[in-house]
């Protein structure tokens, strides 16, 4: 009991510390001062009256939301004697693996720089700055020569690294038993099995209404949809983060989604946020990074050829270029096993460190937000809460390693024949599903289905659902898959997910 | 029913021919006895021109109504809508109601338009009222964006002035007919780009009016960002969305062809603007379509050329569903049939308007629901049949 209490007070202390530096704190202070003017605030009962005032005016709710937000993100306190690396990633071999992966990426970047004689970063001449500012909204129409740029790594390279992960303290033994894991991932991480998953994802049970199934044309809306929408509106009116998160487990109505996500991620567009975004934009205009060209190339190859997202091509550049310069993102590295590479440009240009990452999934968000600074905020928050885990090596249950393992375990346990068959023909299932999971299915599902999937990521504060979905897809196509005889054919069977209704 | 349906076409497109063949229909020539003739616009004109006096027999169907050009030629369409409105007004129909400034409440869906050179002077009067506005010139009989241009100065259309010194009897007839409309220079933009809607509507009968809307319509985007700036008035890549134009642009993408499905559009609008506004928008689009059809007859050929793989699939399915409705059960047509098809054969079509159903409930319900809160298409649905009917009003 004592341990729990001291854990709790530790958490509280840390959260208070964090919030003290936030904008919300100064706002609350201001509000408190201003409230002294109000007649109902009396000196004798100052504390209670102010508290009451906060409650009525909705400021208490905002504070609750902020605390809730911190709790969702905050890693569990570890042993007080643990070093800070432990917070990032408790397992040494994982940290080491992530470290060497990063080194490899940097090396690749550096050699690209040397080959192409392009600096990692440089300041733009004034003329070029003006030009970029003019075409800020139309970067998609630019056609710079990007043929020499190679992407720093492809998903399959990353997969190879994960496959080769081994825990040096774990000896599997030579004997094969029914427990032997036949998949590619060979690290002993704990993943949930179906009974545990069922318990965790209880709201996805068959007897509970879901958006995406129970609002389809054959079902009269009175049964589920209308009520669900009404509750959603109520949640928004109350501005309650925790309630929103619970609510969205059953899916969000399209019209409410943008606001619900903002509420859950605790994002409100303050003038400071818009200013911050503008500052990042200025940064982009003033300095050119090598990474920019890589981003540009990636967007050109993916989003601009996509049926749904091509319209938003220009937004993607704006968001990603700013993101690569956003130092506040670095604070998430405290709980990310990755480290920002030591900067070569610090000192030279006064720019802080920047991170190298695989350009993550902005495009679907363009369906919800079209104001650039809001779009940016939502994207950044999604990244630092969830998506970064798809690109770094860690033992976290939502990390890509665990997701891969979860996927393989589910498949092997519940569809052993299929698993074995695919393995025999050289089509290890993970090789196919990896690319889905690492992009959170963006680009593989129809947009409305994708958004429903991401609803659940937010609702359960976990990426495990990606692995479950991947396994479900295989289950769904099992009959066809049993008949294929090659990896290529298996890929073909699974190539088009866009017709799947995710739920 | 004995015998297979005999078909003819003068358009060699696989999306058509594959559909006919898969039904086991028999191809014949136009001089033989045929049941179904998919005609090109030229052929329709010839077949139904006054001189030939051709009449269809009871077991023959064609794919266009003879007077289709009443809606496709821009000048005729405008004339028809104006005439329709005046007729309704004369009848005292509440549909023709106007507000205090004289604007039609429910029928204001065509921007101010004039015929040139016929209405030149009227146009000049209107132009002078707001000299900074932009106008769009469209040739009456052309398609695919050909010959369209924007103007903001009278001098740019001097040619069409009736009193121009060069006009004489001879050159009058050389002046091509154009319509000029007030240009809407603040269109809805997505991703900063202008787009239009390509919707497929099938009219199976005129009296009573039965029309169907294909659910899988699409939007066509410009490749270049929209700007109302006058310096870009000549840039057709900014203003015209026709694929025929856009596909010559530098940024045209051959994989998706700059198109979105209408359901995608709906998703986007609902997410960013909310459900009520979106439902109202679609409601009004359907309203415009039905009113235009009522004003006149039917449309000419949509392009059957497929620009992308997805496109081909779409058009194949479109023709498939069209044939299922127009020639139910694949049997030889008989014009004495009651032509209301059962719901199952609709495929991806939804009933846009069925006059027989509507008449059953009395025509003034039409107006009552227009005036009330826009309920969106869902409200019109009946409990057991699912969302078969698009319209809230009847």
HADDOCK unambig.tbl for C-alpha pairs under 7 A between the chains (distance, minus, plus):
assign (segid A and resid 141 and name CA) (segid B and resid 251 and name CA) 6.93 0.50 0.50
assign (segid A and resid 217 and name CA) (segid B and resid 386 and name CA) 5.73 0.50 0.50
assign (segid A and resid 217 and name CA) (segid B and resid 387 and name CA) 6.12 0.50 0.50
assign (segid A and resid 218 and name CA) (segid B and resid 386 and name CA) 5.40 0.50 0.50
assign (segid A and resid 220 and name CA) (segid B and resid 383 and name CA) 6.44 0.50 0.50
assign (segid A and resid 254 and name CA) (segid B and resid 267 and name CA) 6.97 0.50 0.50
assign (segid A and resid 254 and name CA) (segid B and resid 270 and name CA) 5.96 0.50 0.50
assign (segid A and resid 254 and name CA) (segid B and resid 271 and name CA) 5.10 0.50 0.50
assign (segid A and resid 255 and name CA) (segid B and resid 270 and name CA) 5.01 0.50 0.50
assign (segid A and resid 255 and name CA) (segid B and resid 271 and name CA) 4.65 0.50 0.50
assign (segid A and resid 255 and name CA) (segid B and resid 274 and name CA) 4.60 0.50 0.50
assign (segid A and resid 255 and name CA) (segid B and resid 275 and name CA) 5.51 0.50 0.50
assign (segid A and resid 257 and name CA) (segid B and resid 271 and name CA) 6.58 0.50 0.50
assign (segid A and resid 258 and name CA) (segid B and resid 271 and name CA) 6.51 0.50 0.50
assign (segid A and resid 305 and name CA) (segid B and resid 255 and name CA) 6.38 0.50 0.50
assign (segid A and resid 305 and name CA) (segid B and resid 256 and name CA) 6.75 0.50 0.50
assign (segid A and resid 306 and name CA) (segid B and resid 256 and name CA) 6.96 0.50 0.50
assign (segid A and resid 307 and name CA) (segid B and resid 256 and name CA) 5.43 0.50 0.50
assign (segid A and resid 307 and name CA) (segid B and resid 260 and name CA) 6.81 0.50 0.50
assign (segid A and resid 308 and name CA) (segid B and resid 260 and name CA) 6.59 0.50 0.50
assign (segid A and resid 311 and name CA) (segid B and resid 191 and name CA) 5.43 0.50 0.50
assign (segid A and resid 312 and name CA) (segid B and resid 191 and name CA) 5.19 0.50 0.50
assign (segid A and resid 367 and name CA) (segid B and resid 268 and name CA) 5.37 0.50 0.50
assign (segid A and resid 367 and name CA) (segid B and resid 271 and name CA) 6.83 0.50 0.50
assign (segid A and resid 368 and name CA) (segid B and resid 268 and name CA) 6.98 0.50 0.50
assign (segid A and resid 368 and name CA) (segid B and resid 271 and name CA) 5.39 0.50 0.50
assign (segid A and resid 368 and name CA) (segid B and resid 272 and name CA) 5.51 0.50 0.50
assign (segid A and resid 369 and name CA) (segid B and resid 272 and name CA) 6.46 0.50 0.50
